[in-house]
C-alpha cells in the first residue's frame, strides 16, 4: 500500500495550525496577520473567564490588527501579572519577526553562527516557528514517515525499546496519558483516587495505518510511534554484505528531513544518511543534534573514556556529505560531517535543528 500523496491529503499533518504564507524571492516565508493570529488564539494569550476588560480589549484589538503598536500603558492596564508577561513576550516575538521580514531570517537571528546570541522568547515560540517552516519545506511531501519524523524537530520525544525495535513517541502525548489517561483534570482526580484510567492507543507507523496518521494529525493528535531501528547487516564473507532492510524504520525519513532543512536555510546541497558507527581515522567534524549528543561526540572525538551506559543512550549516528566540497571550509573540504542523536537519562530526545545551521563547516557564514 502506497503512502497517501500530498494531493490526496490537502491538509497535511504539519498544516494543522498554520495558514499558507507568502514567500519572498528566496522562498522564505513572510509573516502576515493570519500567522500572528495563530499565536493570539493559543491558550497562552486567548482570553479566559477571569480576563479583565483591559485584557479583552487588547486581545480584540490585536486580533483585528495583529501588527498594531501596543503602548506600555496598555500593558500595565492588564490586571493579571501572568497576562502582562504573556503579552509582553508575544509583542517581543512579533516585533522581532516583523523586523526580520521572514520566519527564517528571524529564526537565524536567534542563533547567530558567530555566537553571542541570546534567546529572549519562550522555547514554545521557537518550536512553533520550526513547525511553520517545516510545513512549507515539506509542502510537496506525501510521505507519512517523513512528516512524522519532522515532528521530532519541534516536539520532544520519548524513546523506548520493544521487541528489538527502537521507538520514538510524542513526549507530551505519552506523559498526558500516563498522568491523566487523556482526561485532563478529571483524569488526574481519578488517578489520585486510584481509579483505572483508559489506555492510549499508540501505534507504530506503517504503510497500512498511514491514512490514520494523516487523519489523527489533522485534529492535532500525536499518537503514532516512529520506528528508529537501524538496518541489520550480515557479513556473508568474501566481501559480500547482506542488508536486512527495516521497511518501517524512520531513520531514513529523519535523515531526509534534516537534508531538506539544511538546503532550505543554507542554500547548500547535502546528503544525510543513518550510520551505525563512526569508523574513520580522519574524523574531522561532528555536530550533535541535541545537548547530550554534542557532549558525547566531543568526548569520543577527544578520546575520552565513555561509560557503556551512556553509549547505550545514543539513538543514532548520521553521516552528512556536501554535494560540492567548495561550499565547505578549506581545512575540512571533502570530509564527512558526523551527526549524533541521543536521549537523556529520562529517555527523552529534544532535537535542536538550529545546531545544523550554526555548526556546519561552511566556507562562508550564511
RAHU-V496158 format. One record per residue. RES is the residue in three letters. SS is DSSP state (hx for helix, st for strand, lp for the rest). D_CENTER is the distance of its C-alpha to the mean C-alpha in Angstrom with 1 decimal. Layout:
res ss d_center
RES SS D_CENTER
RES SS D_CENTER
//
This chain:
res ss d_center
UNK lp 27.5
UNK lp 25.3
UNK lp 21.8
UNK lp 22.3
UNK lp 22.1
UNK lp 20.5
UNK lp 24.0
UNK lp 24.5
UNK lp 21.4
UNK lp 21.7
UNK lp 19.0
UNK lp 16.0
UNK hx 13.3
UNK hx 10.9
UNK hx 14.2
UNK lp 15.1
UNK lp 15.0
UNK lp 15.5
UNK lp 18.8
UNK lp 19.3
UNK lp 19.3
UNK st 22.0
UNK st 21.4
UNK lp 23.4
UNK lp 25.3
UNK lp 22.4
UNK lp 20.2
UNK lp 18.1
UNK st 17.6
UNK st 20.2
UNK lp 19.7
UNK lp 22.4
UNK hx 24.0
UNK hx 22.3
UNK hx 18.8
UNK hx 20.1
UNK hx 21.7
UNK hx 18.4
UNK hx 18.0
UNK hx 21.7
UNK lp 21.4
UNK lp 18.9
UNK lp 20.8
UNK lp 20.4
UNK lp 22.7
UNK lp 24.5
UNK lp 28.1
UNK lp 29.4
UNK lp 33.1
UNK lp 33.7
UNK lp 32.6
UNK lp 35.5
UNK hx 37.0
UNK hx 35.6
UNK hx 32.0
UNK hx 32.8
UNK hx 34.3
UNK hx 31.5
UNK hx 28.9
UNK hx 31.2
UNK hx 31.9
UNK hx 28.2
UNK hx 27.5
UNK hx 30.5
UNK lp 29.7
UNK lp 26.1
UNK lp 27.0
UNK lp 30.3
UNK lp 31.2
UNK lp 31.3
UNK lp 34.0
UNK hx 34.0
UNK hx 36.8
UNK hx 34.7
UNK hx 32.0
UNK hx 34.8
UNK lp 36.3
UNK lp 33.5
UNK lp 35.1
UNK lp 32.1
UNK hx 30.6
UNK hx 27.1
UNK hx 27.3
UNK hx 28.4
UNK hx 25.5
UNK hx 22.9
UNK hx 24.7
UNK hx 25.1
UNK hx 21.3
UNK hx 20.7
UNK hx 23.5
UNK hx 22.4
UNK hx 19.0
UNK hx 20.9
UNK hx 23.5
UNK hx 21.3
UNK hx 19.3
UNK hx 22.6
UNK hx 24.2
UNK hx 21.6
UNK lp 22.1
UNK lp 18.8
UNK hx 15.1
UNK hx 14.5
UNK hx 17.6
UNK hx 16.7
UNK hx 13.2
UNK hx 15.2
UNK hx 17.9
UNK hx 15.9
UNK lp 15.5
UNK lp 18.8
UNK lp 19.6
UNK lp 22.9
UNK lp 21.6
UNK lp 23.1
UNK lp 20.4
UNK lp 19.9
UNK lp 17.3
UNK lp 19.3
UNK lp 16.9
UNK lp 15.1
UNK hx 11.6
UNK hx 11.1
UNK hx 12.1
UNK hx 9.6
UNK hx 6.7
UNK hx 9.0
UNK hx 9.7
UNK hx 6.4
UNK hx 6.8
UNK hx 10.4
UNK hx 10.3
UNK hx 8.5
UNK hx 11.2
UNK hx 13.7
UNK hx 12.7
UNK lp 12.9
UNK lp 15.8
UNK lp 18.3
UNK lp 16.5
UNK lp 18.1
UNK lp 16.8
UNK hx 15.5
UNK hx 14.1
UNK hx 12.1
UNK hx 10.7
UNK hx 10.1
UNK hx 8.4
UNK hx 6.0
UNK hx 5.0
UNK hx 4.3
UNK hx 1.4
UNK lp 2.5
UNK lp 5.3
UNK lp 7.6
UNK st 9.6
UNK st 13.4
UNK st 15.0
UNK st 18.6
UNK st 21.4
UNK st 23.6
UNK lp 26.6
UNK lp 25.3
UNK st 21.8
UNK st 18.6
UNK st 16.4
UNK st 12.9
UNK st 12.9
UNK st 11.1
UNK hx 12.3
UNK hx 13.3
UNK hx 15.2
UNK hx 16.9
UNK hx 17.9
UNK hx 19.3
UNK hx 21.4
UNK hx 22.6
UNK hx 23.8
UNK hx 25.0
UNK lp 25.1
UNK lp 23.0
UNK lp 26.0
UNK hx 24.9
UNK hx 27.8
UNK hx 30.3
UNK hx 28.5
UNK hx 28.5
UNK hx 32.2
UNK hx 32.8
UNK hx 31.0
UNK hx 33.2
UNK lp 36.2
UNK lp 35.1
UNK lp 35.2
UNK lp 33.3
UNK lp 29.8
UNK lp 28.5
UNK lp 26.1
UNK lp 22.8
UNK lp 22.8
UNK lp 19.8
UNK st 20.2
UNK st 19.0
UNK lp 17.9
UNK lp 20.8
UNK lp 22.6
UNK lp 24.9
UNK lp 22.5
UNK hx 20.0
UNK hx 21.9
UNK hx 21.3
UNK hx 17.5
UNK hx 17.7
UNK hx 20.2
UNK hx 18.2
UNK hx 15.1
UNK hx 17.4
UNK lp 18.5
UNK lp 15.3
UNK lp 15.7
UNK lp 13.2
UNK lp 16.0
UNK st 15.4
UNK st 15.0
UNK st 13.8
UNK st 16.5
UNK lp 15.5
UNK lp 19.3
UNK lp 20.8
UNK lp 23.6
UNK st 27.0
UNK st 29.5
UNK st 33.3
UNK st 35.7
UNK lp 38.8
UNK lp 40.9
UNK lp 42.5
UNK lp 39.2
UNK lp 37.8
UNK st 34.3
UNK st 33.4
UNK st 29.7
UNK st 28.8
UNK lp 25.7
UNK lp 23.5
UNK lp 23.0
UNK lp 20.1
UNK st 18.1
UNK lp 14.4
UNK hx 14.4
UNK hx 15.8
UNK hx 13.3
UNK hx 10.4
UNK hx 12.8
UNK hx 13.5
UNK hx 10.0
UNK hx 10.1
UNK hx 13.6
UNK hx 13.1
UNK hx 10.6
UNK hx 13.4
UNK hx 16.1
UNK hx 15.0
UNK hx 14.8
UNK hx 17.5
UNK lp 19.7
UNK lp 20.4
UNK lp 20.5
UNK st 19.1
UNK st 19.0
UNK st 16.7
UNK st 18.0
UNK st 17.7
UNK st 20.5
UNK lp 22.3
UNK lp 24.0
UNK lp 24.8
UNK lp 28.5
UNK lp 29.1
UNK lp 31.9
UNK lp 30.9
UNK lp 27.3
UNK lp 26.7
UNK st 23.0
UNK st 19.8
UNK st 16.3
UNK st 14.5
UNK lp 10.7
UNK lp 11.1
UNK hx 14.3
UNK hx 16.1
UNK hx 15.8
UNK hx 17.0
UNK hx 20.0
UNK hx 20.8
UNK hx 20.9
UNK hx 22.9
UNK hx 25.4
UNK hx 25.7
UNK hx 26.3
UNK lp 28.9
UNK lp 30.6
UNK lp 30.2
UNK lp 30.7
UNK lp 27.8
UNK lp 28.4
UNK hx 28.0
UNK hx 26.1
UNK hx 23.4
UNK hx 23.2
UNK lp 22.7
UNK lp 19.3
UNK st 18.0
UNK st 15.9
UNK st 16.3
UNK st 17.4
UNK st 16.8
UNK st 19.2
UNK st 18.5
UNK st 21.6
UNK st 22.5
UNK lp 24.5
UNK lp 26.8
UNK hx 27.7
UNK hx 29.1
UNK hx 25.7
UNK st 25.4
UNK lp 27.3
UNK hx 30.8
UNK hx 30.9
UNK hx 28.1
UNK lp 28.6
UNK lp 28.3
UNK lp 26.8
UNK lp 23.6
UNK st 20.5
UNK st 19.4
UNK st 15.8
UNK st 15.2
UNK st 12.7
UNK st 14.3
UNK lp 14.5
UNK lp 16.5
UNK lp 19.9
UNK lp 18.7
UNK lp 16.8
UNK st 13.3
UNK st 10.4
UNK lp 8.0
UNK lp 6.3
UNK lp 7.1
UNK lp 6.7
UNK hx 9.8
UNK hx 11.8
UNK hx 12.3
UNK hx 13.6
UNK hx 15.8
UNK hx 17.2
UNK lp 18.2
UNK lp 22.1
UNK st 22.7
UNK lp 26.3
UNK lp 25.7
UNK lp 23.1
UNK lp 21.2
//
